[in-house]
Amino acid sequence: MSFSRTFRRLSLAVPAALGAVVLSTLPALATSTPAQLATSRTNGVSYLKSLQAADGSYAGSGLSNEWAFSAFAAAGTAVVDVAPGGDTAKNARTVYRNLLSTTAWPSATPVVTDYERGTLNAYAAGIDPARVSASRNLIADIYAYWQTAEPGYFGPSGNFNGTVFAALALGGAKTQSGGARVPQALTDALVAKLRANQHNDGGWTYQKAEGDPTALNTASDIDMTGAAMAALCASGVPGTDTDVVQAKNFLKGRLVASSGAFNSLYGVNTSSNGWGVAGLNACGINPQSADFTTLSGKTPVDFLIANQYNPAGGFKYKPADTAPSAYSSIDALRAVAGGGFTTAPPVPVTPGAPQWVAQAAFTAGTATRLALTVDDGSGNLKVCAVSFTPTAATTTLGDVLAAATSAAAPSGCVTGVSPVSGTGTITTVNGKANSGSNTWKVSVDGSSYATALREKTINIGDTVALRWGA
């Protein structure tokens, strides 16, 4: 179980109705002022710092607190600056990077959401997720869960949240320079699945609904609606898009007039509100706009702040609770700080600490993975993680494709390449040959496509995209 609340709730029944109340006449201003928001962020950061273990860790077995990294980043705090007792050798980023690099992480029976969680939080911490270590490439780890029989899904399609968080991770975890890391064809495939699973009420749940009229007509939940709309926007869909607007209207229709809370399938609670607000934030929709302000002058952000203990900074899960919840505090702070589900790392204040850390080169003899897509121009997109053991600090495109023929997950990503050795232009991939201006081209980490040459240098963590076309 990888996402704290969503995964804990998989066994819960879905109520038949929500019974939300929304009033149409709205005041001009929300009640949470910039000063109140600033205080909430400051106190929330202090509380999340208190969750750090003595060894500097946040992540552990089961439901761990590493989601704090996305909240820290949204609030303007660099994860490398978070250290127990000021001991910079135990800073949270270094400890987390070491954990991600171990063969024991995430578990003996990992699921795709483990790698998506790692990607989102590594990125927020300033760890390039494709270059965590000589052996760990989280982007490739996600690619390995592509569903060949159901293109566009990652992990079992019935657990739709795996696909939602694939879109969040692959779209949200940009390159260090802020560019798109994965090819447009893959992004388009993900967006198509997000749209196909949107329920008739405008929202989503963690379960697959595509092609099932009964499922599409069931009530959506606040949490996955926030995540799915954020996934659309992380994939480049604008906030004015029809499906995003429908999701916004779903959330608006679940407002509770007296408090500004969203009426969730799991009852009124801080965590659901945090996920709903995060979705709005990710799409550039102001959760304190007139659309989200009730007649009582309350917004979803007001509800979050009303459930915060100050100056201690923690947030309650439900209004009746008498103690803060770590998970709710993470969800709430991320939302109050204006974040989606990940944020580029702030510049650290620790002297000498870089904004980003990344493995610089392959280590000869250390097995690793690369992320590869093969687009034949006819809609037959193949996605896989290629496993191989490099013999030098760099490798070549020809060697990556050769490895893909026998060591790719899922298999079948590359069945054959011509020529099979030497240097020069790649003329055929998977039986499809160059023809006139339509030739095989390659892009690395979102770069412009250029002629695919066997000798092209491929570095550690490069996301490789082959495409046939003009």
C-alpha positions as CSV (number, residue, x, y, z in Angstrom):
1,M,0.0,0.0,0.0
2,S,1.7,3.1,-1.2
3,F,-0.5,6.1,-1.0
4,S,-1.5,6.7,2.5
5,R,-5.2,7.4,2.5
6,T,-6.3,6.2,-0.9
7,F,-4.8,2.8,-0.4
8,R,-6.1,2.4,3.1
9,R,-9.6,3.1,1.7
10,L,-9.7,0.5,-1.0
11,S,-11.8,-1.8,1.1
12,L,-14.4,0.9,2.0
13,A,-17.8,0.8,0.5
14,V,-18.9,3.7,-1.6
15,P,-22.0,5.5,-0.4
16,A,-24.9,6.0,-2.8
17,A,-25.2,9.7,-2.3
18,L,-23.2,12.6,-0.9
19,G,-25.8,15.1,0.3
20,A,-23.6,18.1,-0.2
21,V,-25.1,21.6,0.1
22,V,-23.9,24.5,-2.0
23,L,-25.2,28.0,-1.9
24,S,-25.2,30.0,-5.1
25,T,-24.9,33.6,-3.8
26,L,-21.3,34.1,-2.9
27,P,-19.4,36.9,-1.1
28,A,-16.6,38.6,-2.9
29,L,-13.8,37.7,-0.5
30,A,-12.6,34.5,1.2
31,T,-11.7,34.6,4.9
32,S,-8.1,33.3,4.8
33,T,-5.8,36.3,4.4
34,P,-2.3,36.2,3.0
35,A,-1.0,36.6,6.6
36,Q,-3.0,33.7,7.8
37,L,-1.8,31.5,4.9
38,A,1.8,32.5,5.7
39,T,1.4,31.6,9.4
40,S,-0.2,28.3,8.4
41,R,2.7,27.4,6.2
42,T,5.3,28.4,8.7
43,N,3.7,26.4,11.5
44,G,2.9,23.5,9.2
45,V,6.6,23.3,8.2
46,S,7.6,23.2,11.8
47,Y,5.3,20.3,12.5
48,L,6.5,18.3,9.5
49,K,10.1,18.8,10.7
50,S,9.1,17.3,14.0
51,L,8.2,14.1,12.2
52,Q,11.8,13.4,11.2
53,A,13.4,10.5,12.9
54,A,16.7,10.8,14.7
55,D,18.5,9.2,11.8
56,G,17.2,11.8,9.4
57,S,14.6,9.5,7.8
58,Y,11.0,10.1,6.9
59,A,10.3,7.0,4.8
60,G,10.0,3.6,6.4
61,S,8.0,0.4,6.1
62,G,4.3,0.7,5.4
63,L,2.6,4.1,5.5
64,S,5.6,6.4,5.8
65,N,5.9,10.2,5.9
66,E,8.0,10.8,2.8
67,W,5.0,12.7,1.2
68,A,6.3,15.5,3.5
69,F,8.8,16.2,0.8
70,S,6.2,17.4,-1.6
71,A,4.7,19.6,1.1
72,F,8.1,21.0,2.1
73,A,8.8,21.9,-1.5
74,A,5.4,23.6,-2.0
75,A,6.0,25.6,1.2
76,G,9.4,26.8,0.0
77,T,11.6,24.6,2.2
78,A,14.3,22.5,0.6
79,V,14.4,18.9,1.9
80,V,18.2,19.0,2.1
81,D,17.8,21.7,4.7
82,V,15.7,19.4,7.0
83,A,18.1,17.7,9.4
84,P,17.7,16.5,13.0
85,G,19.3,18.8,15.4
86,G,21.0,20.6,12.5
87,D,23.1,17.5,11.7
88,T,23.5,18.1,7.9
89,A,25.1,14.6,7.5
90,K,21.6,13.2,8.3
91,N,19.6,15.6,6.1
92,A,16.4,14.2,4.8
93,R,17.4,14.2,1.1
94,T,20.5,12.2,1.6
95,V,18.9,9.7,3.8
96,Y,16.0,9.3,1.3
97,R,18.3,8.9,-1.6
98,N,20.3,6.2,0.2
99,L,17.0,4.4,0.9
100,L,15.9,4.5,-2.7
101,S,19.2,3.2,-3.9
102,T,19.0,0.0,-1.9
103,T,18.0,-3.3,-3.4
104,A,15.6,-3.9,-0.5
105,W,13.5,-0.8,-1.5
106,P,10.5,-0.8,-1.9
107,S,9.8,-4.4,-1.0
108,A,10.0,-7.9,-2.2
109,T,6.7,-7.5,-4.0
110,P,6.6,-3.9,-5.3
111,V,3.7,-2.3,-7.1
112,V,3.9,0.5,-9.6
113,T,2.7,3.1,-7.1
114,D,5.8,2.5,-5.0
115,Y,7.9,3.8,-7.9
116,E,5.4,6.7,-8.6
117,R,5.5,7.7,-4.9
118,G,9.3,7.6,-5.0
119,T,9.4,9.6,-8.2
120,L,7.2,12.4,-6.9
121,N,9.0,12.7,-3.6
122,A,12.5,12.3,-5.0
123,Y,11.8,15.1,-7.5
124,A,10.4,17.4,-4.7
125,A,13.5,16.6,-2.6
126,G,15.9,17.6,-5.5
127,I,16.9,14.0,-6.4
128,D,16.7,13.4,-10.2
129,P,14.4,10.4,-10.2
130,A,16.0,8.9,-13.3
131,R,19.5,9.2,-11.8
132,V,19.0,8.3,-8.1
133,S,22.1,6.1,-8.1
134,A,24.1,3.8,-10.4
135,S,21.4,1.2,-10.2
136,R,18.2,3.1,-9.5
137,N,16.2,4.8,-12.3
138,L,12.6,5.5,-11.0
139,I,11.3,6.6,-14.4
140,A,12.4,3.2,-15.9
141,D,10.9,1.4,-12.9
142,I,7.5,3.0,-13.8
143,Y,7.9,2.2,-17.5
144,A,8.2,-1.5,-16.6
145,Y,4.6,-1.5,-15.5
146,W,3.2,-0.5,-18.9
147,Q,0.2,-2.7,-19.8
148,T,0.9,-4.0,-23.3
149,A,-2.6,-5.5,-23.5
150,E,-4.2,-2.3,-22.3
151,P,-2.0,0.5,-23.7
152,G,-2.1,3.7,-21.6
153,Y,-2.5,1.9,-18.2
154,F,0.3,1.4,-15.7
155,G,-0.1,-1.5,-13.4
156,P,-3.4,-3.5,-13.3
157,S,-6.0,-1.3,-14.9
158,G,-8.6,-2.2,-12.2
159,N,-6.4,-0.1,-9.8
160,F,-6.8,3.0,-11.8
161,N,-4.9,5.1,-9.3
162,G,-1.7,3.4,-10.6
163,T,-2.3,5.1,-14.0
164,V,-3.3,8.5,-12.3
165,F,-0.1,8.6,-10.4
166,A,1.9,7.5,-13.4
167,A,0.7,10.6,-15.2
168,L,1.4,12.7,-12.1
169,A,5.0,11.3,-11.8
170,L,5.9,11.2,-15.5
171,G,4.4,14.6,-16.2
172,G,5.2,16.3,-13.0
173,A,8.8,15.1,-12.5
174,K,10.4,17.3,-15.2
175,T,14.1,17.3,-16.1
176,Q,16.4,19.4,-14.0
177,S,16.1,22.2,-16.5
178,G,12.3,22.0,-16.3
179,G,11.5,20.3,-19.6
180,A,9.1,17.4,-20.3
181,R,11.0,14.2,-19.7
182,V,8.8,11.7,-21.6
183,P,7.6,11.8,-25.2
184,Q,4.3,13.3,-26.2
185,A,3.0,10.0,-27.5
186,L,3.2,8.5,-24.0
187,T,1.6,11.6,-22.5
188,D,-1.2,11.4,-25.0
189,A,-1.8,7.8,-24.1
190,L,-2.1,8.6,-20.4
191,V,-4.4,11.6,-21.0
192,A,-6.7,9.4,-23.1
193,K,-7.1,7.0,-20.2
194,L,-7.6,9.8,-17.7
195,R,-10.4,11.1,-19.9
196,A,-11.9,7.7,-20.5
197,N,-12.3,7.0,-16.8
198,Q,-13.9,10.3,-15.8
199,H,-17.3,9.6,-14.3
200,N,-20.5,11.2,-15.4
201,D,-20.5,13.5,-12.4
202,G,-17.2,14.9,-13.5
203,G,-14.9,13.2,-11.0
204,W,-13.0,9.9,-10.6
205,T,-12.4,7.1,-8.2
206,Y,-9.4,4.8,-7.7
207,Q,-11.2,2.1,-9.8
208,K,-11.3,1.6,-13.5
209,A,-14.5,2.9,-15.1
210,E,-13.7,3.0,-18.8
211,G,-16.2,1.2,-20.9
212,D,-18.5,0.4,-17.9
213,P,-21.7,2.5,-18.0
214,T,-22.6,1.5,-14.4
215,A,-19.2,2.4,-13.0
216,L,-19.1,5.7,-14.9
217,N,-22.5,6.5,-13.4
218,T,-21.3,5.9,-9.8
219,A,-20.4,8.7,-7.4
220,S,-16.8,10.0,-7.6
221,D,-14.6,10.8,-4.6
222,I,-12.9,14.0,-3.7
223,D,-9.4,12.5,-3.3
224,M,-9.0,10.8,-6.7
225,T,-10.8,13.7,-8.5
226,G,-8.1,16.0,-7.1
227,A,-5.4,13.6,-8.2
228,A,-6.8,12.9,-11.6
229,M,-7.4,16.5,-12.5
230,A,-3.9,17.3,-11.3
231,A,-2.7,14.5,-13.5
232,L,-4.4,16.0,-16.5
233,C,-2.8,19.4,-15.9
234,A,0.6,17.9,-15.1
235,S,0.3,16.3,-18.6
236,G,-0.1,19.7,-20.2
237,V,-3.9,19.9,-20.3
238,P,-5.0,23.5,-19.7
239,G,-7.2,24.4,-16.8
240,T,-9.9,25.6,-19.2
241,D,-10.2,22.1,-20.8
242,T,-13.7,20.7,-20.7
243,D,-12.8,17.7,-18.6
244,V,-10.9,19.8,-16.1
245,V,-13.8,22.2,-15.8
246,Q,-16.2,19.3,-15.2
247,A,-13.9,18.1,-12.4
248,K,-13.8,21.6,-11.0
249,N,-17.6,21.7,-11.0
250,F,-17.8,18.3,-9.3
251,L,-15.6,19.7,-6.5
252,K,-17.6,22.9,-6.3
253,G,-20.8,20.8,-6.1
254,R,-19.5,19.0,-3.0
255,L,-18.8,22.2,-0.9
256,V,-20.3,22.3,2.6
257,A,-21.7,25.8,3.0
258,S,-21.0,26.2,6.7
259,S,-17.3,25.2,6.7
260,G,-15.9,25.2,3.1
261,A,-15.2,21.5,3.4
262,F,-15.7,19.1,0.6
263,N,-18.3,16.4,1.4
264,S,-16.1,13.4,0.7
265,L,-17.2,9.7,0.4
266,Y,-15.2,9.3,3.5
267,G,-16.9,12.1,5.4
268,V,-15.7,15.6,5.9
269,N,-12.0,15.4,6.5
270,T,-8.8,17.3,6.1
271,S,-7.0,14.9,3.9
272,S,-9.7,14.8,1.2
273,N,-9.9,18.5,1.3
274,G,-6.1,18.6,0.8
275,W,-6.3,16.4,-2.2
276,G,-9.1,18.4,-3.7
277,V,-7.3,21.7,-3.2
278,A,-4.1,20.2,-4.6
279,G,-6.0,19.3,-7.8
280,L,-7.3,22.8,-8.1
281,N,-3.8,24.2,-7.4
282,A,-2.2,22.0,-10.1
283,C,-4.7,23.3,-12.7
284,G,-4.2,27.0,-11.8
285,I,-7.7,27.2,-10.3
286,N,-7.9,29.4,-7.2
287,P,-9.5,27.5,-4.3
288,Q,-10.3,30.8,-2.6
289,S,-12.1,32.3,-5.7
290,A,-15.7,33.2,-5.7
291,D,-16.5,29.8,-7.2
292,F,-15.2,28.1,-4.0
293,T,-16.5,30.6,-1.4
294,T,-19.8,29.8,0.3
295,L,-22.4,32.2,1.5
296,S,-20.9,31.9,4.9
297,G,-17.6,33.2,3.5
298,K,-15.8,29.8,3.8
299,T,-13.5,28.1,1.3
300,P,-11.8,24.7,1.2
301,V,-8.6,26.5,2.4
302,D,-10.5,28.0,5.3
303,F,-11.6,24.5,6.4
304,L,-8.0,23.3,6.3
305,I,-6.7,26.1,8.4
306,A,-9.6,25.7,10.9
307,N,-8.3,22.2,11.5
308,Q,-4.7,23.2,12.3
309,Y,-3.3,23.4,15.7
310,N,-1.3,26.7,16.1
311,P,1.4,27.3,16.9
312,A,2.2,23.6,16.9
313,G,1.3,23.4,13.2
314,G,-0.2,19.9,12.9
315,F,-3.7,19.4,11.3
316,K,-6.5,17.1,12.5
317,Y,-7.9,14.5,10.2
318,K,-11.5,15.3,11.2
319,P,-12.9,18.4,13.1
320,A,-13.9,16.3,16.1
321,D,-10.4,14.8,16.5
322,T,-8.2,15.9,19.5
323,A,-4.8,15.3,18.1
324,P,-3.0,16.0,14.8
325,S,-2.5,13.4,12.0
326,A,0.8,13.2,10.2
327,Y,-0.8,12.3,6.9
328,S,-3.5,14.9,7.1
329,S,-0.9,17.5,8.1
330,I,1.2,16.6,5.0
331,D,-1.9,16.8,2.7
332,A,-3.1,20.0,4.2
333,L,0.2,21.9,4.2
334,R,0.8,20.9,0.5
335,A,-2.6,22.4,-0.4
336,V,-2.4,25.5,1.8
337,A,1.1,26.2,0.3
338,G,-0.4,26.2,-3.2
339,G,1.1,22.9,-4.3
340,G,-0.1,20.0,-6.5
341,F,1.3,16.5,-5.9
342,T,4.9,17.5,-6.5
343,T,6.9,20.7,-6.8
344,A,10.4,21.5,-8.1
345,P,12.8,21.7,-5.2
346,P,13.6,25.2,-3.8
347,V,17.1,26.4,-3.7
348,P,18.7,25.2,-0.4
349,V,20.0,27.5,2.3
350,T,22.5,25.0,3.6
351,P,26.0,26.2,2.5
352,G,27.3,24.1,-0.4
353,A,24.1,22.1,-0.9
354,P,23.1,21.9,-4.6
355,Q,19.5,22.2,-5.7
356,W,19.8,18.9,-7.4
357,V,21.7,15.7,-6.8
358,A,22.1,13.0,-9.5
359,Q,24.3,10.1,-10.5
360,A,26.6,11.5,-13.1
361,A,27.6,8.4,-15.1
362,F,27.1,4.6,-15.4
363,T,29.2,2.5,-13.1
364,A,30.8,-0.3,-15.1
365,G,29.6,-3.7,-13.9
366,T,26.6,-2.3,-12.0
367,A,23.3,-3.4,-13.5
368,T,20.8,-0.6,-14.2
369,R,17.7,0.3,-16.3
370,L,16.8,2.9,-18.9
371,A,13.3,4.1,-20.0
372,L,12.5,3.5,-23.6
373,T,9.6,4.1,-25.9
374,V,9.2,3.0,-29.5
375,D,6.6,4.8,-31.6
376,D,6.2,3.3,-35.1
377,G,4.0,6.2,-36.3
378,S,0.8,4.1,-36.6
379,G,-0.4,4.3,-33.0
380,N,1.4,1.2,-31.9
381,L,3.4,2.7,-28.9
382,K,5.7,0.4,-27.0
383,V,6.9,1.3,-23.6
384,C,9.5,-0.6,-21.5
385,A,12.4,-0.5,-19.1
386,V,15.6,-1.9,-20.5
387,S,17.9,-3.8,-18.1
388,F,21.6,-4.1,-18.9
389,T,25.0,-3.9,-17.3
390,P,27.2,-1.1,-18.7
391,T,30.9,-1.6,-19.4
392,A,31.8,2.1,-19.3
393,A,30.6,5.5,-18.1
394,T,28.3,5.9,-21.1
395,T,26.7,3.5,-23.6
396,T,25.3,3.8,-27.1
397,L,21.8,3.7,-28.6
398,G,22.7,0.6,-30.5
399,D,23.7,-1.2,-27.3
400,V,20.5,-0.1,-25.6
401,L,18.3,-1.4,-28.4
402,A,20.2,-4.7,-28.5
403,A,19.6,-5.1,-24.8
404,A,16.0,-4.3,-25.3
405,T,15.5,-7.3,-27.5
406,S,16.1,-9.7,-24.7
407,A,15.9,-7.8,-21.4
408,A,13.0,-5.4,-21.5
409,A,10.0,-5.2,-19.2
410,P,7.4,-5.6,-20.6
411,S,8.9,-7.8,-23.3
412,G,8.5,-7.2,-27.0
413,C,9.4,-3.5,-26.9
414,V,12.2,-4.2,-29.5
415,T,12.1,-7.3,-31.5
416,G,14.8,-6.4,-34.1
417,V,17.0,-3.6,-35.3
418,S,19.1,-3.1,-38.4
419,P,21.9,-2.8,-38.7
420,V,22.8,-5.1,-35.8
421,S,26.3,-3.8,-35.2
422,G,28.8,-1.1,-36.1
423,T,27.9,2.5,-36.5
424,G,25.6,4.6,-38.7
425,T,22.0,5.2,-39.3
426,I,19.4,2.8,-37.8
427,T,17.3,1.8,-40.8
428,T,14.8,-0.7,-39.4
429,V,13.2,-1.2,-36.0
430,N,10.7,-4.0,-35.3
431,G,10.4,-4.7,-39.0
432,K,9.6,-1.1,-40.0
433,A,12.1,0.4,-42.4
434,N,13.0,3.9,-43.2
435,S,11.1,5.2,-46.3
436,G,11.9,8.5,-47.9
437,S,11.5,11.3,-45.4
438,N,9.9,8.9,-42.9
439,T,12.8,7.6,-40.9
440,W,13.7,6.5,-37.4
441,K,14.6,9.4,-35.1
442,V,15.6,9.6,-31.5
443,S,15.0,12.0,-28.6
444,V,16.6,11.9,-25.2
445,D,15.0,13.5,-22.2
446,G,12.6,15.5,-24.4
447,S,15.2,16.8,-26.8
448,S,14.4,17.5,-30.4
449,Y,14.2,14.4,-32.6
450,A,17.2,13.7,-34.7
451,T,18.4,10.8,-37.0
452,A,18.8,7.6,-34.9
453,L,22.4,6.7,-35.1
454,R,23.7,3.5,-33.5
455,E,26.7,5.3,-32.0
456,K,24.6,8.0,-30.3
457,T,25.8,8.4,-26.8
458,I,23.3,7.5,-24.1
459,N,24.0,8.6,-20.5
460,I,22.8,7.3,-17.2
461,G,19.1,8.1,-16.6
462,D,18.4,9.2,-20.2
463,T,14.8,8.7,-21.2
464,V,15.1,7.4,-24.7
465,A,12.3,7.9,-27.3
466,L,12.4,6.4,-30.8
467,R,9.9,7.6,-33.4
468,W,9.3,6.7,-37.0
469,G,8.1,9.6,-39.2
470,A,9.0,12.7,-41.2
